[in-house]
Amino acid sequence: MQYDPNVYGYVNGKPTYSRDEFIFASRKRGPIEDDAELLEFAAKVTGQWYRAGWRRTFTTYHLGNYVLDEPFRSLTTKEYARLRELQQEAIAAEKAEDDARGWRLIQTAGYADNSVEKTYRDKDGTQKTVMAVAPHGDAS
């Protein structure tokens, strides 16, 4: 086999000449046009938003730009940019929904391990506790 500097990569011994072409050949399908299909495919290649031993949601999953990270590895640049847009829209919608609940701070608790927890109550009486400062040692 002769060296060709224009080859991006090989899929099953067949040369590809661009990242998009390489991805289409490796996943054995063309571009993903539909947003629902894009979300379904991304969830599939990430193991339903599983990373480092933790199950995440679409809004809490870190979409990194390292070449070997899923779903970046299996998507074209255009598809990945659209996925990031969809995630930002979902995060904004989730935040707006949470803000609409009208959370009020009712208690702040400090502990011996230097952690701080804040307790909130919404307009329906539901409580949630958020760790504002994680446990940590003294700076010495």
A tleap script that builds the chain and sets N, CA, C and O, in Angstrom:
source leaprc.protein.ff14SB
mol = sequence {
  NMET GLN TYR ASP PRO ASN VAL TYR GLY TYR
  VAL ASN GLY LYS PRO THR TYR SER ARG ASP
  GLU PHE ILE PHE ALA SER ARG LYS ARG GLY
  PRO ILE GLU ASP ASP ALA GLU LEU LEU GLU
  PHE ALA ALA LYS VAL THR GLY GLN TRP TYR
  ARG ALA GLY TRP ARG ARG THR PHE THR THR
  TYR HIE LEU GLY ASN TYR VAL LEU ASP GLU
  PRO PHE ARG SER LEU THR THR LYS GLU TYR
  ALA ARG LEU ARG GLU LEU GLN GLN GLU ALA
  ILE ALA ALA GLU LYS ALA GLU ASP ASP ALA
  ARG GLY TRP ARG LEU ILE GLN THR ALA GLY
  TYR ALA ASP ASN SER VAL GLU LYS THR TYR
  ARG ASP LYS ASP GLY THR GLN LYS THR VAL
  MET ALA VAL ALA PRO HIE GLY ASP ALA CSER
}
set mol.1.N position { 0.846 -1.166 0.000 }
set mol.1.CA position { 0.000 0.000 0.000 }
set mol.1.C position { 0.899 1.239 0.000 }
set mol.1.O position { 1.863 1.330 0.760 }
set mol.2.N position { 0.564 2.161 -0.850 }
set mol.2.CA position { 1.343 3.389 -0.990 }
set mol.2.C position { 0.752 4.476 -0.093 }
set mol.2.O position { -0.467 4.587 0.033 }
set mol.3.N position { 1.614 5.274 0.524 }
set mol.3.CA position { 1.194 6.352 1.419 }
set mol.3.C position { 0.498 7.452 0.629 }
set mol.3.O position { 1.019 7.930 -0.379 }
set mol.4.N position { -0.681 7.849 1.094 }
set mol.4.CA position { -1.427 8.945 0.482 }
set mol.4.C position { -1.661 10.007 1.559 }
set mol.4.O position { -2.398 9.753 2.512 }
set mol.5.N position { -1.053 11.184 1.431 }
set mol.5.CA position { -1.196 12.209 2.474 }
set mol.5.C position { -2.596 12.807 2.568 }
set mol.5.O position { -2.894 13.505 3.538 }
set mol.6.N position { -3.459 12.554 1.595 }
set mol.6.CA position { -4.812 13.103 1.606 }
set mol.6.C position { -5.811 12.237 2.361 }
set mol.6.O position { -6.950 12.652 2.571 }
set mol.7.N position { -5.402 11.043 2.771 }
set mol.7.CA position { -6.303 10.125 3.462 }
set mol.7.C position { -6.467 10.568 4.903 }
set mol.7.O position { -5.486 10.777 5.617 }
set mol.8.N position { -7.720 10.710 5.328 }
set mol.8.CA position { -8.019 11.081 6.723 }
set mol.8.C position { -7.879 9.857 7.625 }
set mol.8.O position { -7.301 9.928 8.709 }
set mol.9.N position { -8.423 8.727 7.152 }
set mol.9.CA position { -8.353 7.491 7.924 }
set mol.9.C position { -8.903 6.347 7.104 }
set mol.9.O position { -9.363 6.540 5.979 }
set mol.10.N position { -8.855 5.159 7.668 }
set mol.10.CA position { -9.315 3.959 6.982 }
set mol.10.C position { -10.435 3.319 7.785 }
set mol.10.O position { -10.377 3.250 9.012 }
set mol.11.N position { -11.455 2.851 7.074 }
set mol.11.CA position { -12.544 2.100 7.682 }
set mol.11.C position { -12.633 0.789 6.924 }
set mol.11.O position { -12.958 0.768 5.737 }
set mol.12.N position { -12.339 -0.313 7.623 }
set mol.12.CA position { -12.317 -1.648 7.016 }
set mol.12.C position { -11.430 -1.687 5.768 }
set mol.12.O position { -11.785 -2.309 4.767 }
set mol.13.N position { -10.293 -1.027 5.834 }
set mol.13.CA position { -9.332 -1.028 4.735 }
set mol.13.C position { -9.645 -0.052 3.619 }
set mol.13.O position { -8.866 0.066 2.673 }
set mol.14.N position { -10.753 0.642 3.702 }
set mol.14.CA position { -11.143 1.596 2.662 }
set mol.14.C position { -10.744 3.002 3.105 }
set mol.14.O position { -11.092 3.409 4.213 }
set mol.15.N position { -10.026 3.752 2.275 }
set mol.15.CA position { -9.598 5.097 2.678 }
set mol.15.C position { -10.756 6.089 2.665 }
set mol.15.O position { -11.645 6.021 1.816 }
set mol.16.N position { -10.727 7.005 3.619 }
set mol.16.CA position { -11.684 8.111 3.654 }
set mol.16.C position { -10.876 9.401 3.665 }
set mol.16.O position { -9.752 9.434 4.167 }
set mol.17.N position { -11.454 10.464 3.108 }
set mol.17.CA position { -10.689 11.684 2.867 }
set mol.17.C position { -11.148 12.887 3.684 }
set mol.17.O position { -10.625 13.988 3.509 }
set mol.18.N position { -12.123 12.691 4.578 }
set mol.18.CA position { -12.551 13.775 5.461 }
set mol.18.C position { -13.110 13.165 6.739 }
set mol.18.O position { -13.416 11.974 6.785 }
set mol.19.N position { -13.242 13.985 7.774 }
set mol.19.CA position { -13.782 13.493 9.043 }
set mol.19.C position { -15.224 13.043 8.864 }
set mol.19.O position { -15.615 11.994 9.376 }
set mol.20.N position { -16.012 13.823 8.147 }
set mol.20.CA position { -17.414 13.456 7.923 }
set mol.20.C position { -17.523 12.115 7.199 }
set mol.20.O position { -18.311 11.255 7.595 }
set mol.21.N position { -16.741 11.941 6.152 }
set mol.21.CA position { -16.759 10.699 5.392 }
set mol.21.C position { -16.327 9.527 6.280 }
set mol.21.O position { -16.901 8.441 6.197 }
set mol.22.N position { -15.326 9.744 7.121 }
set mol.22.CA position { -14.852 8.715 8.039 }
set mol.22.C position { -15.954 8.299 9.016 }
set mol.22.O position { -16.146 7.111 9.274 }
set mol.23.N position { -16.673 9.286 9.557 }
set mol.23.CA position { -17.745 8.992 10.513 }
set mol.23.C position { -18.904 8.283 9.836 }
set mol.23.O position { -19.447 7.329 10.393 }
set mol.24.N position { -19.297 8.726 8.645 }
set mol.24.CA position { -20.385 8.070 7.925 }
set mol.24.C position { -20.038 6.616 7.641 }
set mol.24.O position { -20.885 5.735 7.792 }
set mol.25.N position { -18.796 6.356 7.230 }
set mol.25.CA position { -18.379 4.988 6.922 }
set mol.25.C position { -18.292 4.134 8.183 }
set mol.25.O position { -18.670 2.962 8.161 }
set mol.26.N position { -17.802 4.702 9.272 }
set mol.26.CA position { -17.629 3.903 10.485 }
set mol.26.C position { -18.958 3.587 11.171 }
set mol.26.O position { -19.097 2.519 11.768 }
set mol.27.N position { -19.924 4.481 11.099 }
set mol.27.CA position { -21.217 4.192 11.725 }
set mol.27.C position { -22.213 3.594 10.727 }
set mol.27.O position { -23.343 3.270 11.091 }
set mol.28.N position { -21.788 3.451 9.471 }
set mol.28.CA position { -22.562 2.788 8.408 }
set mol.28.C position { -23.906 3.446 8.138 }
set mol.28.O position { -24.918 2.771 7.949 }
set mol.29.N position { -23.899 4.780 8.123 }
set mol.29.CA position { -25.111 5.527 7.789 }
set mol.29.C position { -24.718 6.953 7.430 }
set mol.29.O position { -23.606 7.392 7.724 }
set mol.30.N position { -25.615 7.657 6.809 }
set mol.30.CA position { -25.358 9.027 6.398 }
set mol.30.C position { -25.610 10.018 7.519 }
set mol.30.O position { -25.644 9.642 8.691 }
set mol.31.N position { -25.788 11.279 7.164 }
set mol.31.CA position { -25.985 12.315 8.180 }
set mol.31.C position { -27.303 12.153 8.941 }
set mol.31.O position { -28.284 11.628 8.414 }
set mol.32.N position { -27.299 12.613 10.180 }
set mol.32.CA position { -28.504 12.610 11.020 }
set mol.32.C position { -29.125 13.997 10.912 }
set mol.32.O position { -28.506 14.991 11.293 }
set mol.33.N position { -30.335 14.062 10.399 }
set mol.33.CA position { -30.992 15.339 10.154 }
set mol.33.C position { -31.996 15.718 11.238 }
set mol.33.O position { -32.183 16.902 11.516 }
set mol.34.N position { -32.639 14.736 11.851 }
set mol.34.CA position { -33.728 14.964 12.811 }
set mol.34.C position { -33.175 15.093 14.228 }
set mol.34.O position { -32.302 14.324 14.629 }
set mol.35.N position { -33.687 16.074 14.993 }
set mol.35.CA position { -33.221 16.297 16.365 }
set mol.35.C position { -33.515 15.109 17.277 }
set mol.35.O position { -32.676 14.737 18.098 }
set mol.36.N position { -34.698 14.512 17.142 }
set mol.36.CA position { -35.050 13.364 17.982 }
set mol.36.C position { -34.128 12.188 17.691 }
set mol.36.O position { -33.697 11.485 18.605 }
set mol.37.N position { -33.831 11.980 16.425 }
set mol.37.CA position { -32.928 10.905 16.029 }
set mol.37.C position { -31.510 11.175 16.533 }
set mol.37.O position { -30.802 10.252 16.936 }
set mol.38.N position { -31.104 12.437 16.509 }
set mol.38.CA position { -29.780 12.826 17.010 }
set mol.38.C position { -29.668 12.545 18.507 }
set mol.38.O position { -28.662 11.999 18.958 }
set mol.39.N position { -30.684 12.910 19.277 }
set mol.39.CA position { -30.684 12.644 20.718 }
set mol.39.C position { -30.680 11.147 21.008 }
set mol.39.O position { -29.984 10.685 21.911 }
set mol.40.N position { -31.451 10.405 20.247 }
set mol.40.CA position { -31.508 8.956 20.434 }
set mol.40.C position { -30.155 8.310 20.134 }
set mol.40.O position { -29.698 7.441 20.877 }
set mol.41.N position { -29.522 8.736 19.047 }
set mol.41.CA position { -28.214 8.181 18.679 }
set mol.41.C position { -27.159 8.538 19.727 }
set mol.41.O position { -26.356 7.686 20.109 }
set mol.42.N position { -27.152 9.791 20.195 }
set mol.42.CA position { -26.177 10.225 21.194 }
set mol.42.C position { -26.371 9.467 22.503 }
set mol.42.O position { -25.394 9.092 23.152 }
set mol.43.N position { -27.615 9.240 22.894 }
set mol.43.CA position { -27.884 8.472 24.115 }
set mol.43.C position { -27.392 7.036 23.955 }
set mol.43.O position { -26.866 6.445 24.898 }
set mol.44.N position { -27.563 6.487 22.770 }
set mol.44.CA position { -27.134 5.109 22.518 }
set mol.44.C position { -25.613 4.976 22.622 }
set mol.44.O position { -25.118 4.059 23.276 }
set mol.45.N position { -24.870 5.879 21.986 }
set mol.45.CA position { -23.405 5.749 21.985 }
set mol.45.C position { -22.779 6.123 23.324 }
set mol.45.O position { -21.626 5.774 23.576 }
set mol.46.N position { -23.512 6.824 24.187 }
set mol.46.CA position { -22.984 7.159 25.512 }
set mol.46.C position { -23.474 6.185 26.577 }
set mol.46.O position { -23.194 6.380 27.760 }
set mol.47.N position { -24.198 5.140 26.182 }
set mol.47.CA position { -24.722 4.191 27.165 }
set mol.47.C position { -25.807 4.814 28.007 }
set mol.47.O position { -25.828 4.636 29.225 }
set mol.48.N position { -26.710 5.543 27.378 }
set mol.48.CA position { -27.798 6.264 28.050 }
set mol.48.C position { -27.249 7.277 29.043 }
set mol.48.O position { -27.674 7.335 30.197 }
set mol.49.N position { -26.292 8.078 28.570 }
set mol.49.CA position { -25.692 9.179 29.321 }
set mol.49.C position { -24.934 8.666 30.557 }
set mol.49.O position { -25.053 9.222 31.649 }
set mol.50.N position { -24.164 7.608 30.362 }
set mol.50.CA position { -23.374 7.001 31.436 }
set mol.50.C position { -21.917 7.411 31.272 }
set mol.50.O position { -21.353 7.290 30.185 }
set mol.51.N position { -21.300 7.904 32.364 }
set mol.51.CA position { -19.895 8.292 32.305 }
set mol.51.C position { -19.260 8.122 33.673 }
set mol.51.O position { -19.820 8.543 34.685 }
set mol.52.N position { -18.103 7.510 33.698 }
set mol.52.CA position { -17.276 7.364 34.897 }
set mol.52.C position { -18.050 6.776 36.074 }
set mol.52.O position { -17.903 7.226 37.211 }
set mol.53.N position { -18.870 5.775 35.796 }
set mol.53.CA position { -19.592 5.107 36.858 }
set mol.53.C position { -20.861 5.796 37.316 }
set mol.53.O position { -21.483 5.356 38.283 }
set mol.54.N position { -21.263 6.876 36.641 }
set mol.54.CA position { -22.445 7.626 37.051 }
set mol.54.C position { -23.427 7.741 35.897 }
set mol.54.O position { -23.042 8.017 34.760 }
set mol.55.N position { -24.688 7.528 36.203 }
set mol.55.CA position { -25.748 7.724 35.229 }
set mol.55.C position { -26.151 9.190 35.278 }
set mol.55.O position { -26.505 9.702 36.340 }
set mol.56.N position { -26.101 9.858 34.149 }
set mol.56.CA position { -26.438 11.279 34.056 }
set mol.56.C position { -27.736 11.454 33.281 }
set mol.56.O position { -28.325 10.492 32.789 }
set mol.57.N position { -28.165 12.706 33.186 }
set mol.57.CA position { -29.266 13.043 32.292 }
set mol.57.C position { -28.663 13.818 31.127 }
set mol.57.O position { -27.485 14.175 31.159 }
set mol.58.N position { -29.451 14.074 30.122 }
set mol.58.CA position { -28.946 14.818 28.971 }
set mol.58.C position { -28.453 16.199 29.383 }
set mol.58.O position { -27.469 16.696 28.833 }
set mol.59.N position { -29.124 16.818 30.340 }
set mol.59.CA position { -28.742 18.172 30.745 }
set mol.59.C position { -27.527 18.192 31.660 }
set mol.59.O position { -26.854 19.219 31.750 }
set mol.60.N position { -27.227 17.095 32.339 }
set mol.60.CA position { -26.077 17.078 33.248 }
set mol.60.C position { -24.868 16.353 32.667 }
set mol.60.O position { -23.804 16.348 33.286 }
set mol.61.N position { -25.007 15.748 31.504 }
set mol.61.CA position { -23.901 15.031 30.867 }
set mol.61.C position { -22.923 16.036 30.261 }
set mol.61.O position { -23.332 16.960 29.558 }
set mol.62.N position { -21.634 15.854 30.535 }
set mol.62.CA position { -20.617 16.764 30.000 }
set mol.62.C position { -20.302 16.397 28.550 }
set mol.62.O position { -19.824 15.298 28.267 }
set mol.63.N position { -20.573 17.319 27.648 }
set mol.63.CA position { -20.257 17.120 26.236 }
set mol.63.C position { -18.885 17.718 25.969 }
set mol.63.O position { -18.767 18.894 25.624 }
set mol.64.N position { -17.865 16.916 26.128 }
set mol.64.CA position { -16.501 17.381 25.919 }
set mol.64.C position { -16.145 17.396 24.442 }
set mol.64.O position { -16.856 16.831 23.611 }
set mol.65.N position { -15.042 18.046 24.128 }
set mol.65.CA position { -14.626 18.115 22.720 }
set mol.65.C position { -13.347 17.330 22.457 }
set mol.65.O position { -12.657 17.589 21.471 }
set mol.66.N position { -13.020 16.372 23.328 }
set mol.66.CA position { -11.892 15.479 23.091 }
set mol.66.C position { -12.294 14.488 22.011 }
set mol.66.O position { -13.420 13.991 22.014 }
set mol.67.N position { -11.401 14.200 21.100 }
set mol.67.CA position { -11.711 13.406 19.918 }
set mol.67.C position { -12.255 12.019 20.253 }
set mol.67.O position { -13.111 11.509 19.531 }
set mol.68.N position { -11.782 11.405 21.319 }
set mol.68.CA position { -12.228 10.051 21.641 }
set mol.68.C position { -13.423 9.997 22.588 }
set mol.68.O position { -13.885 8.907 22.926 }
set mol.69.N position { -13.932 11.147 23.022 }
set mol.69.CA position { -15.118 11.185 23.868 }
set mol.69.C position { -16.366 10.919 23.038 }
set mol.69.O position { -16.517 11.424 21.925 }
set mol.70.N position { -17.250 10.118 23.606 }
set mol.70.CA position { -18.562 9.971 22.989 }
set mol.70.C position { -19.446 11.085 23.518 }
set mol.70.O position { -19.310 11.424 24.693 }
set mol.71.N position { -20.311 11.658 22.767 }
set mol.71.CA position { -20.710 11.336 21.412 }
set mol.71.C position { -19.915 12.066 20.319 }
set mol.71.O position { -20.194 11.874 19.136 }
set mol.72.N position { -18.932 12.897 20.690 }
set mol.72.CA position { -18.157 13.637 19.686 }
set mol.72.C position { -17.486 12.695 18.691 }
set mol.72.O position { -17.371 13.015 17.508 }
set mol.73.N position { -17.045 11.542 19.167 }
set mol.73.CA position { -16.348 10.568 18.333 }
set mol.73.C position { -17.235 10.021 17.209 }
set mol.73.O position { -16.743 9.688 16.131 }
set mol.74.N position { -18.529 9.931 17.465 }
set mol.74.CA position { -19.444 9.301 16.511 }
set mol.74.C position { -20.298 10.285 15.726 }
set mol.74.O position { -21.152 9.869 14.942 }
set mol.75.N position { -20.083 11.582 15.923 }
set mol.75.CA position { -20.892 12.586 15.235 }
set mol.75.C position { -20.012 13.514 14.405 }
set mol.75.O position { -18.843 13.735 14.721 }
set mol.76.N position { -20.594 14.048 13.347 }
set mol.76.CA position { -19.878 15.047 12.565 }
set mol.76.C position { -19.850 16.352 13.363 }
set mol.76.O position { -20.565 16.502 14.354 }
set mol.77.N position { -19.030 17.273 12.927 }
set mol.77.CA position { -18.908 18.555 13.632 }
set mol.77.C position { -20.238 19.298 13.648 }
set mol.77.O position { -20.608 19.900 14.656 }
set mol.78.N position { -20.954 19.255 12.532 }
set mol.78.CA position { -22.251 19.927 12.434 }
set mol.78.C position { -23.278 19.283 13.363 }
set mol.78.O position { -24.023 19.983 14.050 }
set mol.79.N position { -23.316 17.949 13.383 }
set mol.79.CA position { -24.251 17.239 14.255 }
set mol.79.C position { -23.931 17.487 15.717 }
set mol.79.O position { -24.837 17.659 16.533 }
set mol.80.N position { -22.649 17.507 16.051 }
set mol.80.CA position { -22.245 17.727 17.434 }
set mol.80.C position { -22.582 19.143 17.892 }
set mol.80.O position { -23.002 19.348 19.031 }
set mol.81.N position { -22.399 20.112 17.007 }
set mol.81.CA position { -22.765 21.496 17.340 }
set mol.81.C position { -24.261 21.596 17.600 }
set mol.81.O position { -24.685 22.302 18.514 }
set mol.82.N position { -25.062 20.897 16.807 }
set mol.82.CA position { -26.515 20.903 17.015 }
set mol.82.C position { -26.873 20.228 18.338 }
set mol.82.O position { -27.780 20.680 19.037 }
set mol.83.N position { -26.167 19.150 18.686 }
set mol.83.CA position { -26.410 18.473 19.957 }
set mol.83.C position { -26.111 19.404 21.126 }
set mol.83.O position { -26.853 19.424 22.108 }
set mol.84.N position { -25.037 20.168 21.031 }
set mol.84.CA position { -24.697 21.120 22.092 }
set mol.84.C position { -25.761 22.213 22.205 }
set mol.84.O position { -26.102 22.633 23.311 }
set mol.85.N position { -26.288 22.675 21.062 }
set mol.85.CA position { -27.371 23.659 21.075 }
set mol.85.C position { -28.607 23.090 21.765 }
set mol.85.O position { -29.241 23.762 22.578 }
set mol.86.N position { -28.942 21.840 21.430 }
set mol.86.CA position { -30.100 21.200 22.050 }
set mol.86.C position { -29.909 21.068 23.557 }
set mol.86.O position { -30.856 21.240 24.325 }
set mol.87.N position { -28.673 20.758 23.982 }
set mol.87.CA position { -28.411 20.643 25.410 }
set mol.87.C position { -28.567 21.997 26.102 }
set mol.87.O position { -29.146 22.074 27.185 }
set mol.88.N position { -28.056 23.063 25.488 }
set mol.88.CA position { -28.190 24.394 26.085 }
set mol.88.C position { -29.655 24.805 26.186 }
set mol.88.O position { -30.063 25.405 27.180 }
set mol.89.N position { -30.448 24.489 25.165 }
set mol.89.CA position { -31.878 24.785 25.206 }
set mol.89.C position { -32.567 24.004 26.323 }
set mol.89.O position { -33.421 24.544 27.025 }
set mol.90.N position { -32.194 22.726 26.488 }
set mol.90.CA position { -32.794 21.889 27.525 }
set mol.90.C position { -32.396 22.380 28.912 }
set mol.90.O position { -33.217 22.367 29.829 }
set mol.91.N position { -31.149 22.812 29.077 }
set mol.91.CA position { -30.697 23.347 30.362 }
set mol.91.C position { -31.461 24.619 30.700 }
set mol.91.O position { -31.884 24.804 31.841 }
set mol.92.N position { -31.641 25.499 29.715 }
set mol.92.CA position { -32.372 26.745 29.941 }
set mol.92.C position { -33.831 26.466 30.302 }
set mol.92.O position { -34.385 27.120 31.186 }
set mol.93.N position { -34.449 25.512 29.634 }
set mol.93.CA position { -35.835 25.160 29.940 }
set mol.93.C position { -35.951 24.572 31.341 }
set mol.93.O position { -36.890 24.882 32.073 }
set mol.94.N position { -34.992 23.719 31.713 }
set mol.94.CA position { -34.987 23.126 33.058 }
set mol.94.C position { -34.814 24.198 34.130 }
set mol.94.O position { -35.468 24.150 35.172 }
set mol.95.N position { -33.937 25.160 33.874 }
set mol.95.CA position { -33.689 26.247 34.830 }
set mol.95.C position { -34.934 27.134 34.968 }
set mol.95.O position { -35.301 27.531 36.074 }
set mol.96.N position { -35.577 27.439 33.835 }
set mol.96.CA position { -36.794 28.264 33.879 }
set mol.96.C position { -37.897 27.553 34.662 }
set mol.96.O position { -38.628 28.184 35.426 }
set mol.97.N position { -38.014 26.246 34.469 }
set mol.97.CA position { -39.013 25.469 35.190 }
set mol.97.C position { -38.713 25.459 36.690 }
set mol.97.O position { -39.624 25.569 37.511 }
set mol.98.N position { -37.423 25.326 37.044 }
set mol.98.CA position { -37.027 25.326 38.449 }
set mol.98.C position { -37.233 26.704 39.080 }
set mol.98.O position { -37.670 26.802 40.226 }
set mol.99.N position { -36.918 27.768 38.335 }
set mol.99.CA position { -37.115 29.130 38.848 }
set mol.99.C position { -38.592 29.451 39.064 }
set mol.99.O position { -38.944 30.222 39.956 }
set mol.100.N position { -39.446 28.856 38.244 }
set mol.100.CA position { -40.879 29.107 38.362 }
set mol.100.C position { -41.461 28.518 39.651 }
set mol.100.O position { -42.549 28.906 40.076 }
set mol.101.N position { -40.744 27.592 40.265 }
set mol.101.CA position { -41.227 26.989 41.513 }
set mol.101.C position { -41.077 27.932 42.697 }
set mol.101.O position { -41.686 27.692 43.739 }
set mol.102.N position { -40.290 28.992 42.576 }
set mol.102.CA position { -40.172 29.995 43.622 }
set mol.102.C position { -39.470 29.508 44.876 }
set mol.102.O position { -40.018 29.627 45.972 }
set mol.103.N position { -38.278 28.966 44.739 }
set mol.103.CA position { -37.535 28.453 45.887 }
set mol.103.C position { -37.116 29.606 46.802 }
set mol.103.O position { -36.637 30.641 46.339 }
set mol.104.N position { -37.309 29.404 48.132 }
set mol.104.CA position { -36.879 30.374 49.139 }
set mol.104.C position { -35.931 29.679 50.102 }
set mol.104.O position { -36.171 28.545 50.516 }
set mol.105.N position { -34.856 30.366 50.454 }
set mol.105.CA position { -33.890 29.837 51.416 }
set mol.105.C position { -34.518 29.860 52.810 }
set mol.105.O position { -34.985 30.900 53.274 }
set mol.106.N position { -34.523 28.694 53.476 }
set mol.106.CA position { -35.094 28.648 54.820 }
set mol.106.C position { -34.042 28.334 55.884 }
set mol.106.O position { -34.249 28.636 57.059 }
set mol.107.N position { -32.913 27.729 55.487 }
set mol.107.CA position { -31.912 27.387 56.486 }
set mol.107.C position { -30.542 27.206 55.826 }
set mol.107.O position { -30.431 26.690 54.714 }
set mol.108.N position { -29.510 27.644 56.541 }
set mol.108.CA position { -28.131 27.394 56.137 }
set mol.108.C position { -27.452 26.685 57.298 }
set mol.108.O position { -27.474 27.172 58.428 }
set mol.109.N position { -26.851 25.534 57.020 }
set mol.109.CA position { -26.218 24.747 58.076 }
set mol.109.C position { -24.742 24.550 57.753 }
set mol.109.O position { -24.390 24.132 56.650 }
set mol.110.N position { -23.884 24.854 58.721 }
set mol.110.CA position { -22.453 24.636 58.590 }
set mol.110.C position { -22.050 23.454 59.454 }
set mol.110.O position { -22.560 23.296 60.563 }
set mol.111.N position { -21.146 22.626 58.965 }
set mol.111.CA position { -20.744 21.418 59.671 }
set mol.111.C position { -19.251 21.440 59.994 }
set mol.111.O position { -18.507 22.275 59.480 }
set mol.112.N position { -18.822 20.509 60.854 }
set mol.112.CA position { -17.444 20.456 61.332 }
set mol.112.C position { -16.443 20.137 60.226 }
set mol.112.O position { -15.258 20.441 60.360 }
set mol.113.N position { -16.904 19.531 59.141 }
set mol.113.CA position { -15.991 19.231 58.028 }
set mol.113.C position { -15.895 20.401 57.048 }
set mol.113.O position { -15.432 20.241 55.919 }
set mol.114.N position { -16.336 21.570 57.492 }
set mol.114.CA position { -16.312 22.816 56.725 }
set mol.114.C position { -17.299 22.844 55.559 }
set mol.114.O position { -17.212 23.730 54.709 }
set mol.115.N position { -18.223 21.904 55.502 }
set mol.115.CA position { -19.227 21.927 54.447 }
set mol.115.C position { -20.390 22.817 54.872 }
set mol.115.O position { -20.618 23.051 56.058 }
set mol.116.N position { -21.111 23.303 53.878 }
set mol.116.CA position { -22.276 24.159 54.117 }
set mol.116.C position { -23.425 23.629 53.262 }
set mol.116.O position { -23.281 23.431 52.055 }
set mol.117.N position { -24.560 23.406 53.908 }
set mol.117.CA position { -25.760 22.974 53.195 }
set mol.117.C position { -26.825 24.050 53.324 }
set mol.117.O position { -26.996 24.652 54.384 }
set mol.118.N position { -27.542 24.281 52.222 }
set mol.118.CA position { -28.634 25.256 52.234 }
set mol.118.C position { -29.927 24.508 51.931 }
set mol.118.O position { -29.994 23.700 51.005 }
set mol.119.N position { -30.948 24.794 52.727 }
set mol.119.CA position { -32.245 24.156 52.552 }
set mol.119.C position { -33.215 25.191 51.997 }
set mol.119.O position { -33.323 26.307 52.506 }
set mol.120.N position { -33.917 24.791 50.942 }
set mol.120.CA position { -34.875 25.669 50.268 }
set mol.120.C position { -36.254 25.037 50.329 }
set mol.120.O position { -36.380 23.818 50.441 }
set mol.121.N position { -37.299 25.875 50.256 }
set mol.121.CA position { -38.673 25.409 50.183 }
set mol.121.C position { -39.357 26.150 49.040 }
set mol.121.O position { -39.206 27.363 48.897 }
set mol.122.N position { -40.108 25.411 48.230 }
set mol.122.CA position { -40.816 26.056 47.117 }
set mol.122.C position { -42.219 26.463 47.544 }
set mol.122.O position { -42.608 26.268 48.695 }
set mol.123.N position { -42.973 27.029 46.610 }
set mol.123.CA position { -44.308 27.547 46.921 }
set mol.123.C position { -45.303 26.445 47.273 }
set mol.123.O position { -46.342 26.722 47.872 }
set mol.124.N position { -44.994 25.180 46.903 }
set mol.124.CA position { -45.870 24.054 47.223 }
set mol.124.C position { -45.484 23.374 48.530 }
set mol.124.O position { -46.163 22.444 48.966 }
set mol.125.N position { -44.396 23.827 49.164 }
set mol.125.CA position { -43.961 23.241 50.424 }
set mol.125.C position { -42.905 22.154 50.284 }
set mol.125.O position { -42.477 21.577 51.284 }
set mol.126.N position { -42.484 21.872 49.073 }
set mol.126.CA position { -41.451 20.869 48.846 }
set mol.126.C position { -40.097 21.427 49.257 }
set mol.126.O position { -39.777 22.576 48.951 }
set mol.127.N position { -39.295 20.614 49.953 }
set mol.127.CA position { -37.984 21.058 50.390 }
set mol.127.C position { -36.890 20.385 49.572 }
set mol.127.O position { -37.031 19.245 49.128 }
set mol.128.N position { -35.790 21.123 49.383 }
set mol.128.CA position { -34.605 20.536 48.776 }
set mol.128.C position { -33.390 21.070 49.523 }
set mol.128.O position { -33.378 22.205 49.999 }
set mol.129.N position { -32.379 20.228 49.611 }
set mol.129.CA position { -31.137 20.603 50.276 }
set mol.129.C position { -30.020 20.587 49.252 }
set mol.129.O position { -29.854 19.615 48.514 }
set mol.130.N position { -29.258 21.663 49.211 }
set mol.130.CA position { -28.162 21.811 48.255 }
set mol.130.C position { -26.863 21.990 49.034 }
set mol.130.O position { -26.800 22.793 49.965 }
set mol.131.N position { -25.831 21.244 48.655 }
set mol.131.CA position { -24.536 21.424 49.292 }
set mol.131.C position { -23.849 22.608 48.621 }
set mol.131.O position { -23.425 22.514 47.469 }
set mol.132.N position { -23.741 23.719 49.340 }
set mol.132.CA position { -23.155 24.940 48.794 }
set mol.132.C position { -21.634 24.882 48.826 }
set mol.132.O position { -20.974 25.366 47.906 }
set mol.133.N position { -21.069 24.287 49.887 }
set mol.133.CA position { -19.625 24.127 50.013 }
set mol.133.C position { -19.361 22.678 50.376 }
set mol.133.O position { -19.889 22.176 51.368 }
set mol.134.N position { -18.553 22.009 49.584 }
set mol.134.CA position { -18.240 20.602 49.823 }
set mol.134.C position { -17.303 20.453 51.016 }
set mol.134.O position { -16.601 21.404 51.361 }
set mol.135.N position { -17.275 19.280 51.655 }
set mol.135.CA position { -16.361 19.059 52.768 }
set mol.135.C position { -14.905 19.254 52.317 }
set mol.135.O position { -14.509 18.820 51.235 }
set mol.136.N position { -14.135 19.907 53.162 }
set mol.136.CA position { -12.735 20.136 52.826 }
set mol.136.C position { -11.957 20.413 54.126 }
set mol.136.O position { -12.536 20.768 55.153 }
set mol.137.N position { -10.690 20.248 54.051 }
set mol.137.CA position { -9.845 20.481 55.216 }
set mol.137.C position { -9.445 21.937 55.342 }
set mol.137.O position { -9.731 22.750 54.463 }
set mol.138.N position { -8.783 22.259 56.439 }
set mol.138.CA position { -8.304 23.614 56.650 }
set mol.138.C position { -7.102 23.891 55.760 }
set mol.138.O position { -6.293 22.998 55.508 }
set mol.139.N position { -6.987 25.098 55.296 }
set mol.139.CA position { -5.821 25.497 54.508 }
set mol.139.C position { -4.701 25.842 55.484 }
set mol.139.O position { -4.787 26.833 56.210 }
set mol.140.N position { -3.676 25.042 55.501 }
set mol.140.CA position { -2.564 25.330 56.411 }
set mol.140.C position { -1.238 25.058 55.768 }
set mol.140.O position { -0.196 25.248 56.396 }
savepdb mol mol.pdb
quit
